[in-house]
Amino acid sequence: MRQCVICDDTCLTCTAGGADHCVTCEDPRGLYQNTCVDPCPSAYYNNNNVCEKCDASCCECDGGSAQDCTECCETKYLQGGECVNACDPHYFENEVLNTCEPCDSTCKECTGPSEKECI
């Protein structure tokens, strides 16, 4: 004979009581290892209330493809949602933020944002 169980407050549906037996989650939570979390852990994104792994090229993301990166790991730079080894022409590598930033409009290449940093 089956018995109903009361799910943990964080779960929408569950297989047993307790926060680690969730099957589905309510917004804004995402299911991660049978628990409902908000936000999803680092290197995961919330896809319809399920935490899914970011593309391997991303440290943080808002979708599952290599073009959905929001933060890059160590030696990569974020440019247009992608993590790249080197920035495109007319951009410089911001070592602090790990991003590609635009050069001054007078520069073809640069080492920083001002016109005095043109190469």
MOPAC internal coordinates of N, CA, C and O (Angstrom, degrees):
PM7 1SCF
backbone

  N    0.0000 0     0.00 0     0.00 0    0    0    0
  C    1.4335 1     0.00 0     0.00 0    1    0    0
  C    1.5336 1   109.76 1     0.00 0    2    1    0
  O    1.2310 1   120.84 1   -53.24 1    3    2    1
  N    1.3176 1   116.00 1   126.76 1    3    2    1
  C    1.4569 1   121.51 1  -179.38 1    5    3    2
  C    1.5045 1   110.40 1   -82.16 1    6    5    3
  O    1.2310 1   121.61 1   -33.78 1    7    6    5
  N    1.3305 1   114.52 1   146.22 1    7    6    5
  C    1.4561 1   120.13 1   176.89 1    9    7    6
  C    1.5217 1   109.19 1  -122.75 1   10    9    7
  O    1.2310 1   121.23 1   -34.57 1   11   10    9
  N    1.2865 1   115.26 1   145.43 1   11   10    9
  C    1.4633 1   120.30 1   175.37 1   13   11   10
  C    1.5243 1   108.75 1   -77.03 1   14   13   11
  O    1.2310 1   121.51 1   -35.57 1   15   14   13
  N    1.3274 1   114.71 1   144.43 1   15   14   13
  C    1.4637 1   119.92 1   175.37 1   17   15   14
  C    1.5206 1   108.37 1  -121.57 1   18   17   15
  O    1.2310 1   121.18 1   -28.74 1   19   18   17
  N    1.2875 1   115.35 1   151.26 1   19   18   17
  C    1.4632 1   120.30 1   176.11 1   21   19   18
  C    1.5221 1   107.42 1   -88.48 1   22   21   19
  O    1.2310 1   121.55 1   -57.07 1   23   22   21
  N    1.3262 1   114.64 1   122.93 1   23   22   21
  C    1.4642 1   120.05 1   178.81 1   25   23   22
  C    1.5248 1   110.24 1   -72.03 1   26   25   23
  O    1.2310 1   121.24 1   -23.60 1   27   26   25
  N    1.3134 1   115.23 1   156.40 1   27   26   25
  C    1.4559 1   121.17 1   171.53 1   29   27   26
  C    1.5279 1   108.20 1   -59.78 1   30   29   27
  O    1.2310 1   120.19 1   -28.34 1   31   30   29
  N    1.3193 1   117.24 1   151.66 1   31   30   29
  C    1.4674 1   121.86 1  -178.86 1   33   31   30
  C    1.5274 1   113.14 1   -57.29 1   34   33   31
  O    1.2310 1   120.06 1   154.17 1   35   34   33
  N    1.3313 1   117.48 1   -25.83 1   35   34   33
  C    1.4736 1   120.05 1  -177.71 1   37   35   34
  C    1.5181 1   112.46 1   -80.94 1   38   37   35
  O    1.2310 1   119.67 1   163.54 1   39   38   37
  N    1.3385 1   118.23 1   -16.46 1   39   38   37
  C    1.4674 1   122.48 1  -176.96 1   41   39   38
  C    1.5271 1   111.15 1   -93.48 1   42   41   39
  O    1.2310 1   121.05 1   -33.65 1   43   42   41
  N    1.3400 1   115.60 1   146.35 1   43   42   41
  C    1.4576 1   120.73 1   169.25 1   45   43   42
  C    1.5250 1   108.51 1   -86.20 1   46   45   43
  O    1.2310 1   120.98 1   131.59 1   47   46   45
  N    1.3444 1   115.73 1   -48.41 1   47   46   45
  C    1.4614 1   121.79 1   172.39 1   49   47   46
  C    1.5219 1   107.77 1  -133.09 1   50   49   47
  O    1.2310 1   120.86 1   -21.05 1   51   50   49
  N    1.3484 1   115.96 1   158.95 1   51   50   49
  C    1.4656 1   119.32 1  -175.37 1   53   51   50
  C    1.5254 1   110.19 1  -153.26 1   54   53   51
  O    1.2310 1   120.89 1   -11.12 1   55   54   53
  N    1.3327 1   115.91 1   168.88 1   55   54   53
  C    1.4617 1   122.27 1   176.20 1   57   55   54
  C    1.5139 1   111.94 1  -100.24 1   58   57   55
  O    1.2310 1   120.35 1   162.27 1   59   58   57
  N    1.3229 1   116.93 1   -17.73 1   59   58   57
  C    1.4723 1   122.89 1   179.28 1   61   59   58
  C    1.5195 1   107.38 1  -163.69 1   62   61   59
  O    1.2310 1   120.48 1    -7.56 1   63   62   61
  N    1.3176 1   116.68 1   172.44 1   63   62   61
  C    1.4581 1   120.21 1   176.65 1   65   63   62
  C    1.5189 1   110.11 1   -69.32 1   66   65   63
  O    1.2310 1   120.69 1   -20.18 1   67   66   65
  N    1.3009 1   116.29 1   159.82 1   67   66   65
  C    1.4632 1   120.56 1   179.35 1   69   67   66
  C    1.5123 1   111.24 1   103.55 1   70   69   67
  O    1.2310 1   120.98 1   -31.59 1   71   70   69
  N    1.3284 1   115.73 1   148.41 1   71   70   69
  C    1.4635 1   121.98 1  -175.70 1   73   71   70
  C    1.5229 1   113.60 1   -69.09 1   74   73   71
  O    1.2310 1   119.76 1   164.63 1   75   74   73
  N    1.3365 1   118.06 1   -15.37 1   75   74   73
  C    1.4675 1   120.24 1  -177.95 1   77   75   74
  C    1.5319 1   113.24 1  -100.17 1   78   77   75
  O    1.2310 1   120.44 1  -156.67 1   79   78   77
  N    1.3288 1   116.77 1    23.33 1   79   78   77
  C    1.4679 1   121.48 1   178.24 1   81   79   78
  C    1.5213 1   111.69 1  -126.50 1   82   81   79
  O    1.2310 1   120.01 1  -154.54 1   83   82   81
  N    1.3205 1   117.58 1    25.46 1   83   82   81
  C    1.4686 1   121.58 1  -179.22 1   85   83   82
  C    1.5298 1   110.53 1   -73.17 1   86   85   83
  O    1.2310 1   121.65 1   -31.91 1   87   86   85
  N    1.3243 1   114.45 1   148.09 1   87   86   85
  C    1.4669 1   121.79 1   174.19 1   89   87   86
  C    1.5240 1   109.68 1  -113.73 1   90   89   87
  O    1.2310 1   120.62 1   141.05 1   91   90   89
  N    1.3302 1   116.42 1   -38.95 1   91   90   89
  C    1.4657 1   121.55 1   176.14 1   93   91   90
  C    1.5235 1   108.80 1  -136.90 1   94   93   91
  O    1.2310 1   121.77 1   -20.19 1   95   94   93
  N    1.3558 1   114.21 1   159.81 1   95   94   93
  C    1.4656 1   120.78 1  -177.00 1   97   95   94
  C    1.5216 1   110.38 1  -129.09 1   98   97   95
  O    1.2310 1   121.31 1   -25.89 1   99   98   97
  N    1.3381 1   115.10 1   154.11 1   99   98   97
  C    1.4603 1   121.40 1   173.59 1  101   99   98
  C    1.5205 1   109.42 1   -89.98 1  102  101   99
  O    1.2310 1   120.88 1   -25.69 1  103  102  101
  N    1.3466 1   115.93 1   154.31 1  103  102  101
  C    1.4620 1   120.99 1   174.31 1  105  103  102
  C    1.5156 1   109.44 1   -55.97 1  106  105  103
  O    1.2310 1   118.77 1   -38.06 1  107  106  105
  N    1.2748 1   119.95 1   141.94 1  107  106  105
  C    1.4690 1   128.78 1     1.95 1  109  107  106
  C    1.5193 1   113.08 1   -94.26 1  110  109  107
  O    1.2310 1   119.48 1  -169.63 1  111  110  109
  N    1.3192 1   118.60 1    10.37 1  111  110  109
  C    1.4629 1   121.36 1  -174.72 1  113  111  110
  C    1.5241 1   112.18 1   -72.84 1  114  113  111
  O    1.2310 1   121.99 1   -23.97 1  115  114  113
  N    1.3478 1   113.80 1   156.03 1  115  114  113
  C    1.4602 1   121.51 1   175.77 1  117  115  114
  C    1.5227 1   109.24 1  -124.61 1  118  117  115
  O    1.2310 1   120.68 1   -33.52 1  119  118  117
  N    1.3193 1   116.31 1   146.48 1  119  118  117
  C    1.4688 1   121.64 1   179.57 1  121  119  118
  C    1.5235 1   109.67 1   -79.22 1  122  121  119
  O    1.2310 1   120.95 1   -56.64 1  123  122  121
  N    1.3297 1   115.79 1   123.36 1  123  122  121
  C    1.4560 1   122.50 1   179.07 1  125  123  122
  C    1.5233 1   107.59 1  -139.94 1  126  125  123
  O    1.2310 1   120.57 1   -63.54 1  127  126  125
  N    1.3193 1   116.52 1   116.46 1  127  126  125
  C    1.4685 1   122.99 1   179.70 1  129  127  126
  C    1.5329 1   111.34 1    48.85 1  130  129  127
  O    1.2310 1   121.19 1  -129.64 1  131  130  129
  N    1.3215 1   115.33 1    50.36 1  131  130  129
  C    1.4740 1   124.25 1   176.53 1  133  131  130
  C    1.5233 1   114.42 1    65.99 1  134  133  131
  O    1.2310 1   120.11 1  -163.60 1  135  134  133
  N    1.3328 1   117.40 1    16.40 1  135  134  133
  C    1.4668 1   121.05 1   174.19 1  137  135  134
  C    1.5299 1   108.47 1  -125.76 1  138  137  135
  O    1.2310 1   120.64 1   -26.57 1  139  138  137
  N    1.3179 1   116.38 1   153.43 1  139  138  137
  C    1.4609 1   121.58 1   177.36 1  141  139  138
  C    1.5212 1   108.44 1   -98.80 1  142  141  139
  O    1.2310 1   120.85 1   -59.89 1  143  142  141
  N    1.3262 1   115.98 1   120.11 1  143  142  141
  C    1.4668 1   121.55 1  -174.61 1  145  143  142
  C    1.5242 1   110.77 1  -125.49 1  146  145  143
  O    1.2310 1   120.98 1   -25.51 1  147  146  145
  N    1.3065 1   115.74 1   154.49 1  147  146  145
  C    1.4597 1   122.25 1   174.52 1  149  147  146
  C    1.5178 1   108.10 1  -149.11 1  150  149  147
  O    1.2310 1   119.56 1   -67.80 1  151  150  149
  N    1.3015 1   118.45 1   112.20 1  151  150  149
  C    1.4667 1   127.27 1     2.78 1  153  151  150
  C    1.5227 1   111.44 1   -84.81 1  154  153  151
  O    1.2310 1   121.02 1    -3.21 1  155  154  153
  N    1.3367 1   115.66 1   176.79 1  155  154  153
  C    1.4599 1   120.33 1   173.20 1  157  155  154
  C    1.5258 1   108.40 1   -65.37 1  158  157  155
  O    1.2310 1   119.80 1   -24.63 1  159  158  157
  N    1.3262 1   117.99 1   155.37 1  159  158  157
  C    1.4715 1   120.40 1   179.96 1  161  159  158
  C    1.5358 1   112.13 1   -63.64 1  162  161  159
  O    1.2310 1   121.54 1   -13.72 1  163  162  161
  N    1.3110 1   114.65 1   166.28 1  163  162  161
  C    1.4565 1   121.35 1   176.98 1  165  163  162
  C    1.5221 1   110.30 1   -53.50 1  166  165  163
  O    1.2310 1   120.28 1   -39.94 1  167  166  165
  N    1.3310 1   117.07 1   140.06 1  167  166  165
  C    1.4662 1   125.54 1  -179.63 1  169  167  166
  C    1.5202 1   112.98 1    73.71 1  170  169  167
  O    1.2310 1   120.21 1  -165.71 1  171  170  169
  N    1.3404 1   117.21 1    14.29 1  171  170  169
  C    1.4705 1   123.09 1   174.65 1  173  171  170
  C    1.5227 1   108.35 1  -128.53 1  174  173  171
  O    1.2310 1   120.73 1   -23.24 1  175  174  173
  N    1.3424 1   116.20 1   156.76 1  175  174  173
  C    1.4581 1   121.45 1   175.54 1  177  175  174
  C    1.5254 1   108.93 1  -132.99 1  178  177  175
  O    1.2310 1   120.47 1   -22.69 1  179  178  177
  N    1.3187 1   116.71 1   157.31 1  179  178  177
  C    1.4565 1   122.06 1  -178.67 1  181  179  178
  C    1.5248 1   109.59 1   -87.80 1  182  181  179
  O    1.2310 1   120.77 1   -65.43 1  183  182  181
  N    1.3252 1   116.13 1   114.57 1  183  182  181
  C    1.4574 1   122.86 1   178.69 1  185  183  182
  C    1.5206 1   108.00 1  -117.76 1  186  185  183
  O    1.2310 1   120.64 1   -80.77 1  187  186  185
  N    1.3276 1   116.37 1    99.23 1  187  186  185
  C    1.4655 1   121.35 1  -178.77 1  189  187  186
  C    1.5204 1   112.05 1    52.09 1  190  189  187
  O    1.2310 1   121.17 1  -130.05 1  191  190  189
  N    1.3177 1   115.37 1    49.95 1  191  190  189
  C    1.4626 1   123.79 1   176.08 1  193  191  190
  C    1.5287 1   114.39 1    68.67 1  194  193  191
  O    1.2310 1   120.70 1  -155.99 1  195  194  193
  N    1.3240 1   116.27 1    24.01 1  195  194  193
  C    1.4600 1   122.04 1   172.78 1  197  195  194
  C    1.5225 1   107.05 1  -130.22 1  198  197  195
  O    1.2310 1   120.30 1   -52.04 1  199  198  197
  N    1.3314 1   117.02 1   127.96 1  199  198  197
  C    1.4634 1   120.48 1   177.40 1  201  199  198
  C    1.5249 1   108.79 1   -78.04 1  202  201  199
  O    1.2310 1   120.94 1   -60.55 1  203  202  201
  N    1.3186 1   115.80 1   119.45 1  203  202  201
  C    1.4589 1   121.13 1   179.62 1  205  203  202
  C    1.5168 1   109.40 1  -117.45 1  206  205  203
  O    1.2310 1   121.10 1   -29.19 1  207  206  205
  N    1.3218 1   115.50 1   150.81 1  207  206  205
  C    1.4667 1   122.54 1  -176.17 1  209  207  206
  C    1.5222 1   110.33 1   -70.59 1  210  209  207
  O    1.2310 1   121.44 1   -42.13 1  211  210  209
  N    1.3246 1   114.84 1   137.87 1  211  210  209
  C    1.4612 1   121.17 1   173.37 1  213  211  210
  C    1.5292 1   109.26 1   -67.48 1  214  213  211
  O    1.2310 1   120.95 1   -18.42 1  215  214  213
  N    1.3251 1   115.78 1   161.58 1  215  214  213
  C    1.4573 1   120.61 1   171.67 1  217  215  214
  C    1.5298 1   108.24 1   -56.89 1  218  217  215
  O    1.2310 1   120.14 1   -32.36 1  219  218  217
  N    1.3089 1   117.33 1   147.64 1  219  218  217
  C    1.4640 1   122.41 1  -176.06 1  221  219  218
  C    1.5301 1   112.78 1   -59.18 1  222  221  219
  O    1.2310 1   119.67 1   157.08 1  223  222  221
  N    1.3297 1   118.24 1   -22.92 1  223  222  221
  C    1.4625 1   120.48 1  -179.39 1  225  223  222
  C    1.5299 1   112.72 1   -79.04 1  226  225  223
  O    1.2310 1   119.83 1   169.15 1  227  226  225
  N    1.3294 1   117.93 1   -10.85 1  227  226  225
  C    1.4757 1   122.69 1  -176.81 1  229  227  226
  C    1.5270 1   111.58 1  -105.23 1  230  229  227
  O    1.2310 1   120.86 1   -33.88 1  231  230  229
  N    1.3290 1   115.96 1   146.12 1  231  230  229
  C    1.4749 1   120.63 1   168.44 1  233  231  230
  C    1.5196 1   109.60 1   -91.82 1  234  233  231
  O    1.2310 1   120.35 1   145.35 1  235  234  233
  N    1.3344 1   116.93 1   -34.65 1  235  234  233
  C    1.4674 1   123.77 1   175.00 1  237  235  234
  C    1.5200 1   106.82 1  -137.59 1  238  237  235
  O    1.2310 1   120.57 1   -27.65 1  239  238  237
  N    1.3502 1   116.51 1   152.35 1  239  238  237
  C    1.4578 1   119.66 1  -177.36 1  241  239  238
  C    1.5213 1   110.73 1  -157.57 1  242  241  239
  O    1.2310 1   121.21 1    -9.34 1  243  242  241
  N    1.3417 1   115.30 1   170.66 1  243  242  241
  C    1.4557 1   120.11 1   172.96 1  245  243  242
  C    1.5313 1   110.80 1  -124.90 1  246  245  243
  O    1.2310 1   120.83 1  -162.29 1  247  246  245
  N    1.3290 1   116.01 1    17.71 1  247  246  245
  C    1.4649 1   123.15 1   176.59 1  249  247  246
  C    1.5118 1   109.36 1  -169.92 1  250  249  247
  O    1.2310 1   120.24 1    -2.60 1  251  250  249
  N    1.3257 1   117.15 1   177.40 1  251  250  249
  C    1.4518 1   120.94 1  -171.77 1  253  251  250
  C    1.5134 1   117.48 1   -91.78 1  254  253  251
  O    1.2310 1   119.70 1   174.72 1  255  254  253
  N    1.3320 1   118.18 1    -5.28 1  255  254  253
  C    1.4669 1   118.70 1  -176.90 1  257  255  254
  C    1.5256 1   110.98 1   -96.21 1  258  257  255
  O    1.2310 1   121.04 1   -10.54 1  259  258  257
  N    1.3263 1   115.62 1   169.46 1  259  258  257
  C    1.4673 1   121.66 1   178.99 1  261  259  258
  C    1.5292 1   111.29 1   -68.27 1  262  261  259
  O    1.2310 1   119.63 1   166.56 1  263  262  261
  N    1.3253 1   118.30 1   -13.44 1  263  262  261
  C    1.4631 1   122.29 1   178.33 1  265  263  262
  C    1.5288 1   112.26 1   -93.67 1  266  265  263
  O    1.2310 1   119.96 1  -176.45 1  267  266  265
  N    1.3360 1   117.68 1     3.55 1  267  266  265
  C    1.4715 1   122.03 1  -177.73 1  269  267  266
  C    1.5287 1   113.24 1  -106.12 1  270  269  267
  O    1.2310 1   120.03 1  -162.22 1  271  270  269
  N    1.3233 1   117.55 1    17.78 1  271  270  269
  C    1.4676 1   120.58 1  -179.00 1  273  271  270
  C    1.5265 1   110.28 1   -70.71 1  274  273  271
  O    1.2310 1   121.06 1   -37.77 1  275  274  273
  N    1.3230 1   115.58 1   142.23 1  275  274  273
  C    1.4677 1   121.30 1   173.01 1  277  275  274
  C    1.5270 1   110.29 1  -117.12 1  278  277  275
  O    1.2310 1   120.50 1   166.71 1  279  278  277
  N    1.3310 1   116.66 1   -13.29 1  279  278  277
  C    1.4642 1   122.07 1   177.43 1  281  279  278
  C    1.5205 1   108.32 1  -154.60 1  282  281  279
  O    1.2310 1   121.26 1   -40.66 1  283  282  281
  N    1.3355 1   115.20 1   139.34 1  283  282  281
  C    1.4595 1   120.91 1  -178.98 1  285  283  282
  C    1.5255 1   111.10 1  -106.56 1  286  285  283
  O    1.2310 1   121.32 1   -22.73 1  287  286  285
  N    1.3069 1   115.09 1   157.27 1  287  286  285
  C    1.4597 1   121.56 1   177.16 1  289  287  286
  C    1.5327 1   109.57 1   -84.33 1  290  289  287
  O    1.2310 1   121.10 1   -31.82 1  291  290  289
  N    1.2840 1   115.50 1   148.18 1  291  290  289
  C    1.4647 1   128.98 1   176.95 1  293  291  290
  C    1.5167 1   118.46 1    11.13 1  294  293  291
  O    1.2310 1   118.91 1    97.92 1  295  294  293
  N    1.3085 1   119.68 1   -82.08 1  295  294  293
  C    1.4644 1   121.69 1  -168.72 1  297  295  294
  C    1.5255 1   113.92 1   -91.02 1  298  297  295
  O    1.2310 1   119.45 1  -172.56 1  299  298  297
  N    1.3153 1   118.66 1     7.44 1  299  298  297
  C    1.4695 1   122.14 1   179.23 1  301  299  298
  C    1.5195 1   109.66 1  -106.04 1  302  301  299
  O    1.2310 1   121.03 1   -20.60 1  303  302  301
  N    1.3421 1   115.63 1   159.40 1  303  302  301
  C    1.4562 1   122.14 1  -178.31 1  305  303  302
  C    1.5247 1   109.44 1  -124.51 1  306  305  303
  O    1.2310 1   120.65 1   -43.02 1  307  306  305
  N    1.3225 1   116.36 1   136.98 1  307  306  305
  C    1.4640 1   122.11 1  -179.65 1  309  307  306
  C    1.5138 1   109.76 1   -81.65 1  310  309  307
  O    1.2310 1   121.12 1   -57.78 1  311  310  309
  N    1.3249 1   115.46 1   122.22 1  311  310  309
  C    1.4641 1   121.26 1   176.93 1  313  311  310
  C    1.5204 1   108.33 1  -141.55 1  314  313  311
  O    1.2310 1   120.74 1   -64.71 1  315  314  313
  N    1.3195 1   116.18 1   115.29 1  315  314  313
  C    1.4656 1   120.68 1   178.01 1  317  315  314
  C    1.5163 1   113.27 1    59.08 1  318  317  315
  O    1.2310 1   119.85 1  -143.62 1  319  318  317
  N    1.3153 1   117.89 1    36.38 1  319  318  317
  C    1.4626 1   121.43 1   178.33 1  321  319  318
  C    1.5208 1   114.55 1    84.16 1  322  321  319
  O    1.2310 1   120.01 1   178.91 1  323  322  321
  N    1.3296 1   117.59 1    -1.09 1  323  322  321
  C    1.4681 1   121.49 1   179.04 1  325  323  322
  C    1.5211 1   110.20 1  -115.64 1  326  325  323
  O    1.2310 1   121.05 1   -29.67 1  327  326  325
  N    1.3169 1   115.61 1   150.33 1  327  326  325
  C    1.4572 1   121.40 1   174.60 1  329  327  326
  C    1.5213 1   108.22 1   -96.32 1  330  329  327
  O    1.2310 1   121.11 1   -60.86 1  331  330  329
  N    1.3274 1   115.48 1   119.14 1  331  330  329
  C    1.4613 1   121.58 1  -174.42 1  333  331  330
  C    1.5188 1   110.48 1  -119.66 1  334  333  331
  O    1.2310 1   120.99 1   -23.68 1  335  334  333
  N    1.3407 1   115.71 1   156.32 1  335  334  333
  C    1.4673 1   120.98 1   177.99 1  337  335  334
  C    1.5182 1   112.01 1   -73.34 1  338  337  335
  O    1.2310 1   120.61 1   146.01 1  339  338  337
  N    1.3302 1   116.45 1   -33.99 1  339  338  337
  C    1.4614 1   122.08 1  -179.70 1  341  339  338
  C    1.5219 1   108.35 1  -145.10 1  342  341  339
  O    1.2310 1   120.74 1   -32.18 1  343  342  341
  N    1.3186 1   116.19 1   147.82 1  343  342  341
  C    1.4590 1   121.44 1  -178.50 1  345  343  342
  C    1.5260 1   111.21 1   -76.02 1  346  345  343
  O    1.2310 1   120.95 1   -26.99 1  347  346  345
  N    1.3267 1   115.78 1   153.01 1  347  346  345
  C    1.4594 1   122.37 1   175.74 1  349  347  346
  C    1.5290 1   110.17 1   -65.86 1  350  349  347
  O    1.2310 1   120.30 1   -17.62 1  351  350  349
  N    1.3522 1   117.04 1   162.38 1  351  350  349
  C    1.4652 1   119.92 1   173.59 1  353  351  350
  C    1.5278 1   110.12 1   -55.73 1  354  353  351
  O    1.2310 1   119.92 1   -28.57 1  355  354  353
  N    1.2976 1   117.76 1   151.43 1  355  354  353
  C    1.4629 1   126.19 1  -177.58 1  357  355  354
  C    1.5342 1   112.40 1    75.50 1  358  357  355
  O    1.2310 1   120.50 1  -168.87 1  359  358  357
  N    1.3287 1   116.66 1    11.13 1  359  358  357
  C    1.4703 1   122.35 1   176.58 1  361  359  358
  C    1.5216 1   108.80 1  -132.16 1  362  361  359
  O    1.2310 1   120.48 1   -26.44 1  363  362  361
  N    1.3276 1   116.69 1   153.56 1  363  362  361
  C    1.4534 1   120.86 1   174.19 1  365  363  362
  C    1.5203 1   109.16 1  -121.30 1  366  365  363
  O    1.2310 1   121.17 1   -21.06 1  367  366  365
  N    1.3100 1   115.36 1   158.94 1  367  366  365
  C    1.4636 1   121.66 1  -177.55 1  369  367  366
  C    1.5247 1   110.16 1   -88.79 1  370  369  367
  O    1.2310 1   120.73 1   -67.52 1  371  370  369
  N    1.3277 1   116.21 1   112.48 1  371  370  369
  C    1.4551 1   121.49 1   176.52 1  373  371  370
  C    1.5307 1   106.95 1   -83.73 1  374  373  371
  O    1.2310 1   121.13 1   -75.56 1  375  374  373
  N    1.3240 1   115.44 1   104.44 1  375  374  373
  C    1.4721 1   121.89 1  -175.05 1  377  375  374
  C    1.5251 1   112.52 1   -68.15 1  378  377  375
  O    1.2310 1   119.76 1   153.84 1  379  378  377
  N    1.3204 1   118.06 1   -26.16 1  379  378  377
  C    1.4638 1   121.68 1  -178.45 1  381  379  378
  C    1.5266 1   110.89 1   -75.39 1  382  381  379
  O    1.2310 1   120.48 1   133.09 1  383  382  381
  N    1.3212 1   116.68 1   -46.91 1  383  382  381
  C    1.4691 1   121.58 1  -176.32 1  385  383  382
  C    1.5230 1   113.63 1   -94.88 1  386  385  383
  O    1.2310 1   120.14 1   172.89 1  387  386  385
  N    1.3312 1   117.35 1    -7.11 1  387  386  385
  C    1.4723 1   122.35 1  -174.56 1  389  387  386
  C    1.5268 1   111.06 1    55.45 1  390  389  387
  O    1.2310 1   121.15 1  -133.32 1  391  390  389
  N    1.3348 1   115.40 1    46.68 1  391  390  389
  C    1.4595 1   121.23 1   179.08 1  393  391  390
  C    1.5246 1   109.75 1  -129.35 1  394  393  391
  O    1.2310 1   121.07 1   -19.46 1  395  394  393
  N    1.3333 1   115.56 1   160.54 1  395  394  393
  C    1.4594 1   122.11 1   171.87 1  397  395  394
  C    1.5205 1   106.92 1   -96.52 1  398  397  395
  O    1.2310 1   120.85 1   -57.25 1  399  398  397
  N    1.3300 1   115.98 1   122.75 1  399  398  397
  C    1.4667 1   121.61 1  -177.46 1  401  399  398
  C    1.5234 1   108.79 1  -113.92 1  402  401  399
  O    1.2310 1   119.77 1   -33.50 1  403  402  401
  N    1.3318 1   118.05 1   146.50 1  403  402  401
  C    1.4663 1   120.27 1  -177.72 1  405  403  402
  C    1.5307 1   112.91 1   -69.85 1  406  405  403
  O    1.2310 1   121.80 1   -37.15 1  407  406  405
  N    1.3172 1   114.15 1   142.85 1  407  406  405
  C    1.4633 1   120.83 1   172.20 1  409  407  406
  C    1.5268 1   108.70 1   -74.19 1  410  409  407
  O    1.2310 1   120.62 1   -14.97 1  411  410  409
  N    1.3189 1   116.42 1   165.03 1  411  410  409
  C    1.4560 1   121.35 1   170.79 1  413  411  410
  C    1.5294 1   107.86 1   -58.70 1  414  413  411
  O    1.2310 1   120.51 1   -32.10 1  415  414  413
  N    1.3290 1   116.63 1   147.90 1  415  414  413
  C    1.4734 1   120.90 1  -175.66 1  417  415  414
  C    1.5253 1   113.58 1   -61.03 1  418  417  415
  O    1.2310 1   119.87 1   161.70 1  419  418  417
  N    1.3297 1   117.84 1   -18.30 1  419  418  417
  C    1.4660 1   120.99 1   179.75 1  421  419  418
  C    1.5344 1   112.21 1   -84.95 1  422  421  419
  O    1.2310 1   120.00 1   172.91 1  423  422  421
  N    1.3238 1   117.61 1    -7.09 1  423  422  421
  C    1.4733 1   121.76 1  -176.42 1  425  423  422
  C    1.5260 1   112.25 1  -100.81 1  426  425  423
  O    1.2310 1   121.09 1   -35.94 1  427  426  425
  N    1.3274 1   115.52 1   144.06 1  427  426  425
  C    1.4708 1   120.53 1   168.55 1  429  427  426
  C    1.5174 1   109.17 1   -87.80 1  430  429  427
  O    1.2310 1   121.16 1   140.91 1  431  430  429
  N    1.3197 1   115.39 1   -39.09 1  431  430  429
  C    1.4598 1   122.98 1   175.16 1  433  431  430
  C    1.5205 1   107.42 1  -139.22 1  434  433  431
  O    1.2310 1   120.93 1   -21.98 1  435  434  433
  N    1.3363 1   115.82 1   158.02 1  435  434  433
  C    1.4593 1   118.06 1  -177.96 1  437  435  434
  C    1.5223 1   111.34 1  -158.54 1  438  437  435
  O    1.2310 1   121.56 1    -8.96 1  439  438  437
  N    1.3186 1   114.62 1   171.04 1  439  438  437
  C    1.4638 1   120.74 1   175.38 1  441  439  438
  C    1.5258 1   111.48 1  -113.95 1  442  441  439
  O    1.2310 1   120.54 1   177.69 1  443  442  441
  N    1.3583 1   116.58 1    -2.31 1  443  442  441
  C    1.4468 1   122.94 1   179.48 1  445  443  442
  C    1.5189 1   109.85 1  -167.40 1  446  445  443
  O    1.2310 1   120.15 1     1.68 1  447  446  445
  N    1.3333 1   117.31 1  -178.32 1  447  446  445
  C    1.4653 1   120.81 1  -171.01 1  449  447  446
  C    1.5340 1   117.02 1   -79.20 1  450  449  447
  O    1.2310 1   119.58 1   164.17 1  451  450  449
  N    1.3192 1   118.41 1   -15.83 1  451  450  449
  C    1.4682 1   118.81 1  -174.20 1  453  451  450
  C    1.5345 1   111.72 1   -90.99 1  454  453  451
  O    1.2310 1   121.36 1   -19.08 1  455  454  453
  N    1.3175 1   115.01 1   160.92 1  455  454  453
  C    1.4694 1   119.77 1   178.69 1  457  455  454
  C    1.5138 1   111.87 1   -65.02 1  458  457  455
  O    1.2310 1   119.73 1   160.61 1  459  458  457
  N    1.3130 1   118.12 1   -19.39 1  459  458  457
  C    1.4601 1   122.69 1   177.79 1  461  459  458
  C    1.5393 1   112.17 1   -77.47 1  462  461  459
  O    1.2310 1   120.63 1   172.42 1  463  462  461
  N    1.3376 1   116.39 1    -7.58 1  463  462  461
  C    1.4481 1   120.82 1  -178.67 1  465  463  462
  C    1.5323 1   112.92 1  -106.57 1  466  465  463
  O    1.2310 1   120.77 1  -162.15 1  467  466  465
  N    1.3291 1   116.13 1    17.85 1  467  466  465
  C    1.4646 1   120.62 1   176.35 1  469  467  466
  C    1.5237 1   109.17 1   -68.89 1  470  469  467
  O    1.2310 1   121.08 1   -30.07 1  471  470  469
  N    1.3059 1   115.54 1   149.93 1  471  470  469
  C    1.4725 1   120.65 1   176.96 1  473  471  470
  C    1.5133 1   107.87 1  -105.92 1  474  473  471
  O    1.2310 1   120.10 1   180.00 1  475  474  473

